[in-house]
Amino acid sequence: MSPSTEISNDALIRPTSPRRVPVVDLLRGLAIVLMALDHVREFLQAQQIDPLDLSQTTAPLFFTRWVTHFCPSLFVLLAGTAMALGLDGRRSRRQQAQFVLVRGLWLVVLELTAVHLGWQFNVQFHSALGQVIWVIGWSMVCMSALIWLPNWLVTAIGLALIFGHNSLDSVSPESFGQFAWLWRFLHAGGGISWSSFYIHIAYPLIPWVGVMAAGFGFGRLLRWDSPARAKIISAMGILMILLFVILRGGNIYGNPSVWTPQGDPVRTLLSILNCQKYPPSLSFLLMTLGPVFATWPLWERCRGPLAHFLITFGRVPLFFYVMHLFVIHGLAMAIVYAQVGSIPDWLWQFPPGHAGPGAGVDLPALYAIWAGVVAFHYPICRWYGVLKSRHPRSVLRFL
């Protein structure tokens, strides 16, 4: 690599504004690239099984799904972090709260329209699915009120929701009578109907809003310019991993279902790692955020082409998210049509059904398709990132 290329790459790694922290963009880029893997698998996995079903899955298929568990945890945490990093003296607290509120509502609308269309490829909007964009949006709506509070209190509320919400697992929506829908929205998840409209809440508000609030407090820590900062974050991560080992390993608290010994050590490990995602248990969050914090000094020192590659996606994650759904869905239709000579009904609904009988690809081909999808999006995301940086106050902020 020539010196001029190295300088160019380093320049691209530097933040585009003093409020941006490169490691945040890098980790968001890593999360969105991994999320694309999960979505390729959703559409094109040939095996007609749940990757987390220990009675049927294989270790490679399990970990193909499991590694993407890091994505929502990172997305929501870093959304709160970016919010804290974006606070400055140029806007009043009221203006900042209004921006967060508007952006949150916009994300909810985006989930119900463009994201819905990308998943289902139809304009039948009588049903919907509330996923990660949905919960980030509603969490931002809540944060527009929470950011008026002292930083320590916002962080404390976030941690209380993260560590305490599993104590509410035994509370059923039906116990609230006509307000059962509210408990599904807040914590339990599940289906909600209003007249002829139906939405399945896959990502309820709690504990995700707590993760965002904790991320807000984490953002204030990132503002601390000290060599000790990375060591403190790493120590936090190690403590989280140890807590996971104690709580999950001992089946003490933090996950609705317990792990059980399996027929061999590998499957026993899979049982331990198979933590609840919908809604995310305390064990799930410790398992996905602890390792990231523990390795934080490594992420901060990451430089070169790989860092540049991930940061490119991390600066425009929402743009990539919306666009890649249409690309993957369209590609899946083309592949399945070539395989079976028609476009089955499952390609017009969600979940897509892990391909379908006689369709889909095995894991090596799935990973190759994922790499191709990511490579296809790279120059487009780079172009959009440059365009967005040139117009920081335009409507491009919302995508």
Secondary structure, 3 states (H helix, E strand, C coil): CCHHHHHHHHHHHCCCCCCCCHHHHHHHHHHHHHHHHHHHHHHHECCCCCCCCCCCCCHHHHHHHHHHHHHHHHHHHHHHHHHHHHCCCCCCHHHHHHHHHHHHHHHHHHHHHHHHHHHHCCCCCCEEEECHHHHHHHHHHHHHHHCCCCHHHHHHHHHHHHHHHHHHCCCCHHHHHHHHHHHHHHHHCEEEEECCEEEEECCCHHHHHHHHHHHHHHHHHHCCCCCHHHHHHHHHHHHHHHHHHHHHHCCCCCCCCCCCCCCCHHHHHHHHHCCCCCCCCHHHHHHHHHHHHHCHHHHHCCCCHHHHHHHHHHCCHHHHHHHHHHHHHHHHHHHHHHHHCCCCHHHHCCCCCCCECCECECHHHHHHHHHHHHHHHHHHHHHHHHHHHHCCCCHHHHC
